[in-house]
C-alpha cells in the first residue's frame, strides 16, 4: 500500500472583515512570505472596488475590478476568484487554515481560538461593546465557513494581548455590581500589533524580551499605547472600546464623561449622534478637518494654525501617556513607535520625545529623519532609554498564531476544545 501523502498544507489566508470592506493576505508559513494581498471595498455600493496584487513570480502586477459587490458572500467569492486566477485558490490542498481578525474578545478569549458555533455566539454577544467591529468580523467568518466548512478557521483577537492586565488596571472605578453585570471594564485593542512589535524590539536590542520594560505606541488612524513588562501587558490606553486613550484620526480619545450628559442637556444630542461625534468627527479631523498626518504637517509648514493646534494636542496627549507608563513600569528600556504615523511621521516622534531627557529619552534628529522599512533605533548611542521604530505586521502575527494552532505539525482539537466558551444555555 502506498504511503505517499500530498503536499503538506502550509498556507494561511488572513481575513480582516469590516462593515463595508474585506482586507486579505495569503501567506506561505514555510518562509512567512506573502503570496497575495488585496482589498474589497465599498461592499454594497455601486462603486465597489477589488484591488488584488499577486506576489508570486510570473503572476503579473496589481489588478483592479470595479462594479457592485452586493455583500460579504460576494466579496469573498471575488477574493477566491482572484486567488484562483493566480493558482492560489481556496480549494488548494496547500491551504492550512483561515485566520480572522476579531476586534473584541472580552475576558473569555485569552488566546487564538478555533471557531465553532459557541465561539461565534460569544463574539456576537460582545457586539454591544464593539458595535463598529464585531458584527463586521462575524460576517466575514460566517461567509468563510460557508465557503470552506472543512477548513480550520481561527479567531485572533485584538484584546487577547491585554488580558494580562492586573485587575487594578483593568477595572473602572464605578459600582462593581453594575460593571460586572454589563461587562464594563478596560479591554484594550491593537493587541496583535503591540505583541508583535514587543518581540521585534527585543530582537533589535538583542536582549531577552522577559528582561525588557517597553512602552509601545501604535499610532495609526486609531492609536493606542501599552506598558509591557517582560512581554506582558500591564496597562494600555484603550478601554471598553477603542475610543478611550490617545487622540486619534477621527476619535476623541480621553474626554470627561460628562461631555455626553452636557451635550444631551444643552444640544439635545441623542446617543447615536454623540457616538458619531466622538468616533467619527473628533480627534485630528475634528480640530483641523484632516486626519492624515502628512497633510497636517504640510499645512503646519505653511503656517496653518488649526493644523498646528491639532498636532500640538496630539503630541501633548501622547507625551502624557509616555510619562504615565514610565511611572507604571518604574524603569523603561525602550519606547517603540509603530503603525502608519509612528513609522512614517518623524515630526511626531521628535516632538513626542522632546523634553523627556529627564526620563533618559532622546531622539537623534539625523537617525529620526531616515525613512526605512526595517526596525531601527533613532536614539543617540548615549541614551539611557532606546527609542525605536519597529514596523508592525498584524497580518503576519495573525497568520503565525493561526498556523501555530492548526498547522500540519499540530492536531486541531475537536470542535470547541480550543475555546474557553461553553454554548449559551
CORWO-V554910 format. One record per pair of residues at least 24 apart in sequence whose ideal C-beta (glycine too) atoms are under 10 Angstrom apart, sorted by the first residue. I is the first residue (numbers start at 0). J is the second residue. Records with the same first field share a line. If there is no record, write none. Layout:
BEGIN
I=J ; J
END
This chain:
BEGIN
4=407
5=92 ; 93
6=91 ; 92 ; 93 ; 407
7=92 ; 93 ; 95 ; 406 ; 407 ; 408
8=91 ; 92 ; 93 ; 94 ; 95 ; 96 ; 150 ; 151 ; 402 ; 405 ; 406 ; 407
9=93 ; 94 ; 95 ; 402 ; 406 ; 407 ; 408
10=34 ; 87 ; 91 ; 92 ; 93 ; 94 ; 95 ; 96 ; 97 ; 398 ; 402
11=94 ; 95 ; 96 ; 97 ; 98 ; 151 ; 153 ; 394 ; 395 ; 397 ; 398 ; 399 ; 400 ; 401 ; 402 ; 405 ; 406
12=75 ; 78 ; 79 ; 82 ; 87 ; 89 ; 91 ; 94 ; 95 ; 96 ; 97 ; 98 ; 99 ; 143 ; 147 ; 150 ; 152 ; 398 ; 401
13=96 ; 97 ; 98 ; 99 ; 100 ; 153 ; 155 ; 393 ; 394 ; 395 ; 396 ; 397 ; 398 ; 401
14=71 ; 74 ; 75 ; 78 ; 97 ; 98 ; 99 ; 100 ; 136 ; 139 ; 140 ; 142 ; 143 ; 152 ; 394 ; 397
15=98 ; 99 ; 100 ; 101 ; 102 ; 135 ; 136 ; 139 ; 393 ; 394 ; 397
16=42 ; 71 ; 74 ; 75 ; 99 ; 100 ; 101 ; 132 ; 134 ; 135 ; 136 ; 137 ; 138 ; 139 ; 140 ; 141 ; 142 ; 143
17=42 ; 71 ; 100 ; 102 ; 131 ; 132 ; 135 ; 136 ; 138 ; 139
18=42 ; 43 ; 71 ; 130 ; 131 ; 132 ; 134 ; 135 ; 136 ; 138
19=43 ; 44 ; 47 ; 68 ; 71 ; 74 ; 135
20=47 ; 48 ; 68 ; 71 ; 74 ; 135 ; 139
21=49 ; 68 ; 71 ; 74 ; 75 ; 77 ; 78 ; 135 ; 138 ; 139 ; 142 ; 143
22=78 ; 100 ; 139 ; 394
23=51 ; 74 ; 75 ; 78 ; 81 ; 82 ; 97 ; 139 ; 394
24=52 ; 54 ; 98 ; 392 ; 393 ; 394 ; 395 ; 397 ; 398
25=53 ; 54 ; 55 ; 78 ; 82 ; 85 ; 87 ; 89 ; 91 ; 94 ; 97 ; 394 ; 398
26=54 ; 98 ; 394 ; 395 ; 397 ; 398 ; 399 ; 401 ; 402
27=54 ; 55 ; 87 ; 93 ; 398
28=95 ; 96 ; 395 ; 398 ; 399 ; 401 ; 402 ; 403 ; 406 ; 407
29=93 ; 402
31=392 ; 395 ; 398 ; 399 ; 402
32=395
33=392 ; 394 ; 395 ; 398
34=58 ; 82 ; 85 ; 86 ; 87 ; 93
35=78 ; 81 ; 82 ; 84 ; 85 ; 87
36=61 ; 394
37=61 ; 62 ; 63 ; 77 ; 78 ; 81 ; 82
38=63 ; 74 ; 78
39=64 ; 68 ; 71 ; 73 ; 74 ; 75 ; 77 ; 78 ; 81
40=68 ; 74
41=65 ; 67 ; 68
42=67 ; 68 ; 69 ; 70 ; 71 ; 72 ; 73 ; 74 ; 77 ; 135 ; 138
43=67 ; 68 ; 69 ; 70 ; 71 ; 73 ; 74
44=68 ; 69
47=73 ; 74 ; 77
49=74 ; 77 ; 78 ; 80 ; 81
50=81
51=77 ; 78 ; 80 ; 81 ; 82 ; 84 ; 85
52=81 ; 85
53=81 ; 82 ; 84 ; 85 ; 86 ; 87
54=85 ; 87
55=85 ; 86 ; 87
57=85 ; 86
58=84 ; 85 ; 86 ; 87
59=84 ; 85
70=138 ; 142
71=135 ; 137 ; 138 ; 139 ; 140 ; 141 ; 142 ; 143
72=138 ; 141 ; 142 ; 143 ; 145 ; 146
73=142
74=138 ; 139 ; 142
75=138 ; 139 ; 142 ; 143 ; 145 ; 146 ; 147
76=142 ; 146
78=142 ; 143 ; 146
79=143 ; 146 ; 147
89=143 ; 146 ; 147 ; 150
90=146 ; 147 ; 150
94=147 ; 150 ; 151
95=150 ; 151 ; 398 ; 401 ; 402 ; 405 ; 406 ; 407 ; 409
96=147 ; 150 ; 151 ; 152 ; 153 ; 398 ; 401 ; 402 ; 404 ; 405 ; 406 ; 407 ; 411
97=139 ; 140 ; 143 ; 144 ; 146 ; 147 ; 150 ; 151 ; 152 ; 153 ; 401 ; 405
98=151 ; 152 ; 153 ; 154 ; 155 ; 394 ; 396 ; 397 ; 398 ; 399 ; 400 ; 401 ; 402 ; 404 ; 405
99=136 ; 137 ; 139 ; 140 ; 143 ; 144 ; 152 ; 153 ; 154 ; 155 ; 156 ; 397 ; 401
100=132 ; 136 ; 139 ; 154 ; 155 ; 156 ; 157 ; 191 ; 393 ; 394 ; 396 ; 397
101=125 ; 129 ; 132 ; 133 ; 135 ; 136 ; 137 ; 139 ; 140 ; 153 ; 154 ; 155 ; 156 ; 157 ; 158 ; 159 ; 397
102=128 ; 129 ; 131 ; 132 ; 133 ; 135 ; 136 ; 156 ; 157 ; 158 ; 186 ; 188 ; 189 ; 190 ; 240 ; 241
103=127 ; 128 ; 129 ; 130 ; 131 ; 132 ; 133 ; 136 ; 156 ; 157 ; 158 ; 186 ; 188 ; 239 ; 240 ; 241
104=129 ; 133 ; 154 ; 155 ; 156 ; 157 ; 158 ; 159 ; 161 ; 162 ; 186 ; 190 ; 419
105=129 ; 133 ; 156 ; 158 ; 162 ; 182 ; 184 ; 186 ; 420
106=158 ; 162 ; 169 ; 182 ; 184 ; 186 ; 419
107=156 ; 162 ; 418 ; 419 ; 420 ; 421
108=154 ; 155 ; 156 ; 158 ; 159 ; 162 ; 418 ; 419 ; 420
109=156 ; 158 ; 159 ; 160 ; 162 ; 163 ; 419
110=155 ; 156 ; 159 ; 162 ; 400 ; 404 ; 417 ; 418 ; 419
111=153 ; 154 ; 155 ; 156 ; 159 ; 191 ; 397 ; 399 ; 400 ; 401 ; 402 ; 403 ; 404 ; 405 ; 417
112=152 ; 153 ; 154 ; 155 ; 156 ; 159 ; 400 ; 404 ; 415 ; 417 ; 418 ; 419 ; 420
113=151 ; 152 ; 153 ; 154 ; 401 ; 404 ; 405 ; 411 ; 412 ; 413 ; 414 ; 415 ; 416 ; 417 ; 418
114=140 ; 141 ; 143 ; 144 ; 151 ; 152 ; 153 ; 154 ; 414 ; 415 ; 417 ; 418
115=144 ; 152 ; 413 ; 414 ; 415 ; 416 ; 417 ; 418 ; 420 ; 422
116=144 ; 414 ; 415 ; 420 ; 422 ; 423
117=414 ; 415 ; 418 ; 419 ; 420 ; 421 ; 422 ; 423
118=152 ; 153 ; 154 ; 414 ; 415 ; 417 ; 418 ; 419 ; 420 ; 422
119=144 ; 154 ; 420
120=420 ; 421 ; 422 ; 423
121=154 ; 418 ; 419 ; 420 ; 421 ; 422 ; 423
122=154 ; 156 ; 420
123=423
124=182 ; 420 ; 423
125=156 ; 158 ; 182 ; 186
127=181 ; 182
128=181 ; 182 ; 183 ; 184 ; 186 ; 238 ; 239 ; 240
129=157 ; 158 ; 186 ; 188 ; 239 ; 240 ; 241
130=240 ; 274 ; 278
131=240 ; 241 ; 242 ; 274 ; 278 ; 279
132=157 ; 188 ; 240 ; 241
150=405
151=401 ; 402 ; 404 ; 405 ; 406 ; 409 ; 411 ; 414 ; 417
152=401 ; 405
153=397 ; 398 ; 400 ; 401 ; 402 ; 403 ; 404 ; 405 ; 411 ; 417
154=397 ; 400 ; 401 ; 417 ; 418
155=190 ; 191 ; 393 ; 396 ; 397 ; 398 ; 399 ; 400 ; 401 ; 404
156=186 ; 188 ; 190 ; 191 ; 397 ; 400
157=186 ; 187 ; 188 ; 189 ; 190 ; 191 ; 192 ; 193 ; 223 ; 237 ; 241 ; 393
158=185 ; 186 ; 187 ; 188 ; 189 ; 190 ; 191 ; 235 ; 237
159=186 ; 187 ; 190 ; 191 ; 194 ; 232 ; 400
160=187 ; 188 ; 189 ; 190 ; 191 ; 192 ; 193 ; 194 ; 195 ; 197 ; 215 ; 225 ; 227 ; 230 ; 231 ; 232 ; 235 ; 396
161=185 ; 186 ; 187 ; 188 ; 189 ; 190 ; 193 ; 194 ; 223 ; 225 ; 231 ; 232 ; 233 ; 234 ; 235 ; 237 ; 238
162=186 ; 187 ; 190 ; 232
163=187 ; 227 ; 228 ; 230 ; 231 ; 232 ; 233
164=225 ; 226 ; 231 ; 232 ; 233 ; 234 ; 235
165=231 ; 232 ; 233 ; 234
167=234
168=226 ; 232 ; 233 ; 234 ; 235 ; 327
169=234 ; 235 ; 238
171=238 ; 239 ; 243
173=256
178=239
181=239
182=239
183=238 ; 239
184=238 ; 239
185=234 ; 235 ; 236 ; 237 ; 238 ; 239 ; 240 ; 243 ; 244
186=235 ; 237 ; 238 ; 239 ; 240 ; 241 ; 243
187=223 ; 224 ; 225 ; 232 ; 234 ; 235 ; 236 ; 237 ; 238 ; 239 ; 241 ; 243 ; 244
188=217 ; 221 ; 223 ; 225 ; 235 ; 236 ; 237 ; 238 ; 240 ; 241 ; 242 ; 243 ; 244
189=215 ; 217 ; 218 ; 219 ; 221 ; 222 ; 223 ; 224 ; 225 ; 235 ; 236 ; 237 ; 241 ; 337 ; 338 ; 391 ; 393
190=217 ; 223 ; 225 ; 232 ; 235 ; 237 ; 393 ; 396
191=217 ; 391 ; 392 ; 393 ; 394 ; 395 ; 396 ; 397 ; 399 ; 400
192=217 ; 219 ; 223 ; 225 ; 337 ; 338 ; 341 ; 389 ; 391 ; 392 ; 393 ; 396
193=217 ; 223 ; 224 ; 225 ; 226 ; 227 ; 232 ; 235 ; 335 ; 337 ; 391 ; 393 ; 396
194=225 ; 227 ; 230 ; 231 ; 232 ; 391 ; 393 ; 396 ; 400
195=337 ; 389 ; 390 ; 391 ; 392 ; 393 ; 395 ; 396 ; 397 ; 399 ; 400
196=225 ; 227 ; 335 ; 336 ; 337 ; 338 ; 341 ; 374 ; 387 ; 388 ; 389 ; 390 ; 391 ; 392 ; 393 ; 396
197=225 ; 227 ; 229 ; 230 ; 231 ; 232 ; 333 ; 335 ; 389
198=230 ; 389 ; 396
199=335 ; 337 ; 373 ; 374 ; 387 ; 389 ; 390 ; 391 ; 392
200=227 ; 332 ; 333 ; 334 ; 335 ; 337 ; 374 ; 376 ; 385 ; 387 ; 389
201=230 ; 332 ; 333
202=374 ; 389
203=333 ; 335 ; 373 ; 374 ; 375 ; 376 ; 385 ; 387 ; 388 ; 389
204=332 ; 333 ; 374 ; 376 ; 385 ; 387
206=332 ; 333 ; 385
210=332
211=328 ; 330 ; 331 ; 332 ; 333 ; 385
212=324 ; 325 ; 327 ; 328 ; 329 ; 330 ; 331 ; 332 ; 333 ; 384
213=324 ; 328 ; 331 ; 332 ; 333 ; 334 ; 335 ; 385 ; 387
214=320 ; 321 ; 322 ; 323 ; 324 ; 325 ; 327 ; 328 ; 331 ; 332 ; 333 ; 334 ; 335 ; 336 ; 360 ; 384 ; 386
215=324 ; 333 ; 334 ; 335 ; 336 ; 337 ; 341 ; 387 ; 389 ; 391
216=245 ; 317 ; 320 ; 321 ; 324 ; 334 ; 335 ; 336 ; 337 ; 338 ; 340 ; 341 ; 347 ; 348 ; 351
217=245 ; 335 ; 336 ; 337 ; 338 ; 339 ; 340 ; 341 ; 391 ; 393
218=245 ; 247 ; 248 ; 292 ; 313 ; 317 ; 336 ; 337 ; 338 ; 339 ; 340 ; 341 ; 342 ; 343 ; 344 ; 347 ; 348 ; 351
219=247 ; 248 ; 292 ; 337 ; 338 ; 339 ; 340 ; 341 ; 342 ; 391
220=247 ; 248 ; 249 ; 250 ; 282 ; 283 ; 284 ; 290 ; 291 ; 292 ; 338 ; 339 ; 340
221=245 ; 247 ; 248 ; 249 ; 250 ; 282 ; 338 ; 339
222=246 ; 247 ; 248 ; 250 ; 252 ; 282 ; 283 ; 313 ; 316 ; 317 ; 320 ; 338 ; 339 ; 340 ; 341
223=247 ; 252 ; 320 ; 338
224=316 ; 317 ; 319 ; 320 ; 321 ; 323 ; 324 ; 334
225=320 ; 324 ; 335
226=320 ; 321 ; 323 ; 324 ; 325 ; 326 ; 327 ; 328 ; 331
227=324 ; 328 ; 332 ; 333 ; 335
228=327 ; 328 ; 329 ; 330
233=324 ; 327 ; 328
234=320 ; 323 ; 324 ; 327 ; 328
235=320 ; 324
236=316 ; 317 ; 320 ; 323 ; 324
240=274 ; 277 ; 278
241=278
242=274 ; 277 ; 278 ; 281 ; 282
244=316 ; 320
245=282 ; 313 ; 316 ; 317 ; 319 ; 320
246=281 ; 282 ; 283 ; 285 ; 286 ; 309 ; 312 ; 313 ; 314 ; 315 ; 316 ; 317
247=278 ; 281 ; 282 ; 283 ; 284 ; 290 ; 313 ; 316 ; 340
248=279 ; 281 ; 282 ; 283 ; 284 ; 285 ; 289 ; 290 ; 291 ; 292 ; 313 ; 339 ; 340
249=275 ; 277 ; 278 ; 279 ; 280 ; 281 ; 282 ; 283 ; 284 ; 285 ; 290
250=277 ; 278 ; 279 ; 280 ; 281 ; 282 ; 283 ; 284 ; 285 ; 290
251=276 ; 277 ; 278 ; 280 ; 281 ; 282 ; 285 ; 286
252=277 ; 281 ; 282 ; 312 ; 313 ; 316 ; 317 ; 320
253=316 ; 319 ; 320
254=281
282=309 ; 312 ; 313
283=309 ; 310 ; 312 ; 313 ; 340
284=309
285=309
286=310 ; 311 ; 312 ; 313
287=312
291=339 ; 340
292=339 ; 340 ; 341 ; 343 ; 344 ; 346 ; 347
293=339 ; 340 ; 343 ; 344
295=340 ; 344 ; 346 ; 347
296=344 ; 345 ; 346 ; 347
299=346
300=346
310=344 ; 346 ; 347 ; 350
311=350
313=340 ; 344 ; 347 ; 350 ; 351
314=346 ; 347 ; 348 ; 349 ; 350 ; 351 ; 352 ; 353
315=350 ; 351
316=351
317=341 ; 347 ; 348 ; 350 ; 351 ; 352
318=350 ; 351 ; 352 ; 353 ; 354 ; 355
320=351
321=351 ; 352 ; 355 ; 358 ; 360
322=354 ; 355 ; 357 ; 358 ; 360
325=355 ; 358 ; 359 ; 360 ; 384
326=358
330=359 ; 383 ; 384
331=355 ; 358 ; 359 ; 360 ; 383 ; 384 ; 385
332=359 ; 383 ; 384 ; 385
333=360 ; 376 ; 378 ; 382 ; 384 ; 385 ; 386 ; 387 ; 389
334=358 ; 359 ; 360 ; 362 ; 377 ; 378 ; 384 ; 385 ; 386 ; 387
335=374 ; 385 ; 386 ; 387 ; 388 ; 389 ; 391
336=362 ; 367 ; 377 ; 386 ; 387 ; 388 ; 389 ; 390 ; 391
337=374 ; 387 ; 388 ; 389 ; 390 ; 391 ; 392 ; 393
338=389 ; 390 ; 391 ; 393
339=391
341=388 ; 389 ; 390 ; 391
342=370 ; 371 ; 372 ; 388 ; 389 ; 390 ; 391
343=370 ; 388 ; 390
345=369 ; 370 ; 377 ; 388
348=377 ; 386 ; 387 ; 388
349=377 ; 386
351=386
352=377 ; 378 ; 382 ; 384 ; 386
355=384 ; 386
356=382 ; 383 ; 384
358=383 ; 384
359=383 ; 384 ; 385
360=384 ; 385 ; 386
361=386
362=386
END
